[in-house]
Amino acid sequence: MQLFALGLNHHSAPISLRERVAFQPEGLGEALAQLVRERPVREAAILSTCNRTELYCATEQPELVADWLADYHRVELKHISPHLFTLPGDAAVRHMFRVASGLDSMVLGEPQILGQMKQAARQAEAAGTLGTLLHKLFQRTFSVAKEVRSTTAIGANVVSMAAAAVKLCERIFEAMTEQRVLFVGAGEMIELCAAHFAGCTPRQLTVANRTPARAEALAARFGGDAVSLDRLPEVLARYDVVVSCTASPLPIIGLGMVERALKARRHRPMVMVDLAVPRDIESEVDSLDDVFLYTVDDLAHVVESGLGSRQQAVLDAEAIISGQVLSFLHWVEARDAVPAIRALRSQADAVRQSELERALARLARGEDPASVLDALSQGLTNKLIHGPTQYLNRAEGAQVAEATELVRRLFNLDRS
């Protein structure tokens, strides 16, 4: 079975397509089980974030994995094929190392992706689809990411998604201290955004979530208040900034809801940041004159400053990754040789045991120990070199030189 990385991300596909093939966290386990059950896949893991849906698999037929991905999401394969990438072997290993290190992120060096990859590994392990190969690869991936972050400046001055959201708002409003901010959702991304916005001391900070207890707990951390998600249409008009990131498969903020909020605000501008994939805010909202709607794809333009200063860090990180790719591939090759090594050791031990039993029997009969030891050593030598000698004797023509070179390298023979 060969290793493959297959999927699409913000480099290869627009958000409108990425959201169609995103996996819901609660359904990942069953999706993995279905994949290995219905396709010739021995091991599998799925990484699904706002920027990417990627499958890491041990299989000989990656095209059947692409076919399954389309079937699972009820999308015609011809619609996603132009945007899919398939990376085999060393390219797949390098890709995973780069993703975990933040080199492939929309925001260079962002740290969240490492936690998301660890979660992908945990979900695959729980689903029973994480075998020896992928387990080793994930562990090596985490180790490489740690080395990159601890020995290079890739994490210096990182503009995270959360910080980028703040920067976008600051482009519209002169002072965040006068603005009211509403967070829709209470997950990790919203928590990070809340921390960044709280640092700007906005006039009001509110969290809306389906689970009131989670909303209240998060709001309390930043001195804000909480509302139930079903009150969203009622309270939306009060807020100047709306940041949304939920796991809802369908938009929860529609065009009509926003139009009514703008009318109540007398068309004072609103900034809406949609960090969810699939999107939480209907795309038609972007057509409204008084709304500045940003998606995860828009955040890429916020990080231009600071990229130049991190270019040397990127080169350093790529050098680390290249060395670690070779190291991992060496482990894979060594793993492929394990059955042959075991067979060789087993055969050698059988020869040793046979000669030892013969020697002990002769000693028991009272034969001279020196003669017995000499016969033991000759017997071991003859049997251990029988295979290579026979191999050389059977070689003919051009094969003789090749066979001779192989035996010399195997047994470290002095060419002189």
RAHUDA-V311258 format. One record per pair of residues at least 12 apart in sequence whose C-alpha atoms are under 7 Angstrom apart, sorted by the first residue. I is the first residue (numbers start at 1). J is the second residue. Records with the same first field share a line. If there is no record, write none. Layout:
# RAHUDA-V311258
I->J  J
This chain:
# RAHUDA-V311258
1->58  59  60
2->58  59  60  89
3->57  58  59  88  89
4->56  57  58  62  86  87  88  89  92
5->54  55  56  57  86  87  88  92
6->54  55  56  85  86  87
7->53  54  55  84  85  86
8->52  53  54  83  84  85
9->51  52  53
10->51  52
12->83
13->83
18->52
19->277  278
20->73  278
21->53  73
22->48  53  277  278
23->48
24->247
29->123  124  127
32->44  45  127  129
33->127
39->64
40->59
41->57  58  59
42->58  59
43->57  58  129  130  131  134
44->56  57  58  124  129  130
45->57  120  121  124  129  130
46->120
47->117  120
50->276  277
90->325  329
93->325
94->321  325
96->141
97->141  144  145  321
100->113  114  117  141  142  145
101->145  148
106->300
107->159  160  300  303
109->154  155  158
110->158  160
121->138
144->321
148->317
152->313  316  317
153->310  313
154->310  313  314
159->303
161->299
162->192  193  196
163->196
164->299  302
165->273
166->197
169->271
176->200  202
177->200  201  202  203
178->202  203
179->202  203  204  240
180->202  203  204  205  239  240  241
181->204  205  206  239  240  241  242
182->205  206  207  239  241  242  243
183->206  207  208  242  243  244
184->207  208  209  243  244  245
185->208  209  244  245  246
186->209  214  215  218
189->245
190->245
198->222
204->224
205->224  225
206->219  224  225  226
207->219  225  226  227
208->226  227  228  229
209->228  229
210->228  229
212->228
233->257
236->261
237->261  262  264  265
240->269  270  271
241->270  271  272
242->271  272  273
243->272  273  274
244->273  274  275  276  280
245->274  275  276  280
246->276  280
249->278
250->278  280
251->279  280  281  282
252->280  281
253->280  281  282
254->281  282
255->282  284  285
267->290
268->290
269->290  291
270->290  291  292
271->291  292  293
272->292  293  294
273->293  294  295
274->294  295  296
275->295  296
351->380
352->380
355->376  379  380
359->372  376
388->407
392->404
